[in-house]
């Protein structure tokens, strides 16, 4: 029974981290940590966005069992499904969380040991990660002051929108004029009706002498600046995490505390015209980081291939906590990754992943190492203008640019049959309804029009 910290770095896509090959040096401190631990190259978030993803992370079960498929829906997680903090509490762990989710994510944490964080969201001044650090360090001090082994859940909110990293990070990856009136690359972004008010609330430069005056604010016009702010938010969070890592070193915890670092989902920037949010079952959203670090037990400098998923997190943590029987009792569907890590095996935990989203769009998908199939289920608003069937060759086209559905009908049929076979088997096993059929999207518009900068005529 060792001390464990689970980091959820909200909205962090793997492709934007330098340890996963990004050309901007966004994560030097996480890179260093990964070089002294084990990194999984292909970890998938199967059910997006935040609520279904974290529920999968906490339960080791897929959406067909836990039924949490929407964001902010009315359905709560069944009390019959135990979360990782509840199971670790049962095993004798002291549990703490720096987290703002509430609801069933608070289960397993005593009231005074579950704390949210507050931060400002002003232009060039959103110090989110430092606020989480302050909460986290207080909680870790508390955990160290008692005698039980402890588990900490630390939920960081960079680089989630709004991307407003503090100086000097704001200029780290950009040197142009973000409000150049001759740059029209943001026109399509502001034209996206569900998000237009939200984007125009924060994608602007305020007047330094009158920051709340809408008439004096200038809208960002350069899409490259928005992309750079996402990267800058990651770099800011990475620098803040270095403070927490130093705290662990100074406290003598770094050598024998298991650190599990992942994300709930990634982010669409401007790749598929879905614009700066986490909808779309593309790799931008589904491919997330997974890094494990503990010099006592985790091999150093190891990078493992093969598909693994968020549902493998809970059984893996239980394994390292010496609590494998609890995962078996709860019939977790994920697989502990410990054997893969110990033996350096690239096989992953599965050959294919069932994907869902039911937030802004209503889709399901099937992903293998080579192929990604995305199917419309009939509930996506027409504003997104996405195809009913999408097929991508992830080996030849990792950015999912070329939809091969029409020219590779046999592959579509084969993958659709695999998806349906999996779905029918799981529905039979669970005895529960298909949440994609039973539940509707919950997100249709975001933003306050009264706080949105008017578009230029």
C-alpha positions, 0 to 999 in steps of 0.5 A: 500500500503505497502513496498515490497521486492521480493527476488529471490535466483537463483538456490536454491532448497528447499531440501538443506535448513535446514528449509526444513529439510537438514541435513547441517545447510545451512540457519540459518538466513533464518530459523530464518526468516521463524520461524517468518513468513509463509513457504510453504512446497511444492512450485513448479517452473513449467517452468524451468530454469531462463527465463521461471521461472522468467517470470512466477514469474513476470506475474502470468501466465503460459508458455502457455500464456506468451510463454517464455519456453526457456533460452536465446531464440529469443522470447521476452515477449509480450508487452500486458502482464504486469509484476508485476513491471509495475503494481505496477508502475501503482499503484503508487509504486516506483520500484527498482531492483538489477538484472542482467537479463535485457530484459523484466525483466527490464520493470517497473523499471526506468533506474537508478533504475535497476542496475546489480552487478559485482563480481569475480569468482576466486577459494575460492573468489566468493563473489556474494551475497555481491556484490548484497547486496551493490547494493541492499542497495544503491537502498533501500536507494534511495527508502527510500528517496522518499515518495511513497510506494516502491517495490524492486526486489533483485536477488541473484546469489548464489548458481548458478554455478560455486560453488566457495564460499569464505573462510571460507565457502569453507571448511564448509561442507568438510574436505577431499582431493578434488583432491585425485587421487585415487577418481574416482567419478568425471569421469562420471561428466567430461564425460558429453559432453555438460558440460565437458569444463565448469566443467573443467574450474572451478572444479579445484584447481589453483596453488597459485603462478601461478593461471592462468596456466592450466598445474598447476591446479588440477581437483577436483576428489571427487564428495562429494566436489562439493556437499559440495560447493553447500551447502557452497554457500548457507551458504555464501548467507545466511550469506550475507542475514543476513547483509541485514536483519540487514540493514532492522532492523536498518532502521526500516523496518523489522516490516511492510515491506513484504518480499517474499523469493523464487527461480526461480528453484533448482539444480541437483547435482548428483541425476539423472546423470544430473550433476550440472545444472538445467535441469530435471523436478525432485523435485531437480529442481522444489521444491523451497522455498517460505517464507513470512515475515511481523510481521504486517500481516503474521502469525509467525511460520506457515508451510503450505502444499498443492501445490502452484507455482511461478505463485501465487507470483504476485497475492499474492504481488498485494493482499498485496499491495491492488491492487487485481483489477489489477491482475483480469484485467490482468487475472492472472492465479495464485492465491493469497495465502493471504487467505491460510496464514491468515487462516492457510489452507493447501489446496494449490492453485491447485491440479496439476501442469503442468511442462515444460522444453525446455533448455537442454532437452525437456520435459513436466510433470504433478505433483499432491501431490502424483504423478509426470509424466514426458514425453519426447516430442521428442527433448531431445538429446540422450546424456542425456539417459533419459526414454521417460516416467517416473512416481514417487510416491512422497509420497513413493519415494520423491527422485524420484529413482524408475521409476514406468511407466512400472508397473503402466500403469493405473496411467500413462494413468490417469495422461497423460489424465489429462495433455492432458485435461489441455493442450487442455483447456489452448490452447483453452483459450489462442488461442496461439501455444503450445510452447513445439511444436513450440520452440526448445532447446537453450542449447547444450554445455557450456564452453571454451575449451581453459580454461578447465584443460585437463583430466588426461591420 
